[in-house]
Amino acid sequence: SDFAFGLFDLDWDTFLQNMTGHVQRCPAVEHTGIASTVCGPESFTPDHKPLVGPQPGVRGLWQACGFNSMGMMLSGGIGREL
């Protein structure tokens, strides 16, 4: 079974702990409701930093990975830097 793009069931207890803090920062969220949730696996590097730069030992191969959920937001800037 290939789980590469699978999802987990949402842990509502953990979600609601985070939601409580969010509502304190933005009270309007309390009344908007939740239309949908996505709970997928994320991978992290040991130091929680992305891997960016040339791949040692492989000429011409450059890495830009390990951004987790920040990848879409950072893609334009990291693409420019590479």
Disulfide bonds with the S-S distance in Angstrom:
none
